[in-house]
Amino acid sequence: MIAIGLSLLGFYLALGFIFGLLFAFLGGAKRIDPGAVEGSWGFKVLLIPGCMIFWPYLLFRWIKSSAPPVECSRHR
């Protein structure tokens, strides 16, 4: 039972790694966050571990192509 759970976790993280590479280097991050346009190569590499975990949510946002809401407060 534990072996099946670990296999599923490994499969999930492997899919997340592949997605992270595509997301960071093919422009997914740029479509979701306009501030990522100026991101360096090192910034893109640092995105990959987070993408491995949150890839279903990021895939949904990438497909939807919605930018985060703009803050409308006195500080902007």
C-alpha positions in Angstrom: 0.0 0.0 0.0 2.8 2.4 0.9 4.6 1.5 -2.4 1.6 2.5 -4.4 1.3 5.8 -2.6 5.0 6.6 -3.1 4.7 5.6 -6.8 1.7 7.9 -7.2 3.6 10.7 -5.4 6.6 10.2 -7.7 4.4 10.2 -10.8 2.8 13.5 -9.6 6.1 15.1 -9.0 7.5 13.9 -12.3 4.6 15.4 -14.1 5.1 18.6 -12.1 8.8 18.7 -13.1 8.0 18.4 -16.8 5.2 21.0 -16.4 7.6 23.3 -14.4 10.2 23.2 -17.2 7.5 24.1 -19.8 5.9 26.7 -17.6 9.1 28.5 -16.7 10.8 28.4 -20.1 7.9 28.5 -22.6 6.2 31.6 -21.2 3.5 30.3 -18.9 4.9 32.4 -16.0 4.8 35.5 -18.3 1.2 35.0 -19.1 0.1 34.6 -15.5 2.4 37.3 -14.0 3.5 40.2 -16.1 6.3 40.9 -13.7 7.9 37.6 -14.7 8.8 38.9 -18.1 12.0 40.4 -16.8 12.9 37.2 -14.9 16.4 35.9 -15.4 17.4 32.3 -16.1 18.1 31.8 -12.4 14.6 33.0 -11.5 13.1 30.5 -13.9 15.1 27.7 -12.4 13.8 28.7 -9.0 10.2 28.4 -10.2 10.5 24.7 -11.0 10.2 23.3 -7.4 7.1 25.4 -6.7 5.6 24.3 -10.0 6.2 20.7 -9.1 3.9 21.0 -6.2 1.2 23.4 -7.5 1.2 22.3 -11.2 -2.6 21.6 -11.4 -3.5 25.1 -10.2 -0.8 26.7 -12.4 -2.0 24.7 -15.4 -5.5 25.9 -14.8 -4.3 29.5 -14.5 -2.2 29.1 -17.7 -5.1 27.7 -19.7 -7.4 30.4 -18.4 -4.6 33.0 -19.0 -5.8 35.3 -16.3 -3.5 37.7 -14.6 -3.7 38.2 -10.9 -6.1 41.0 -9.9 -4.6 44.4 -9.7 -4.5 45.9 -6.3 -6.7 49.0 -6.0 -5.6 50.6 -2.8 -3.9 53.9 -1.8 -0.5 52.2 -2.0 -0.7 51.6 -5.8 
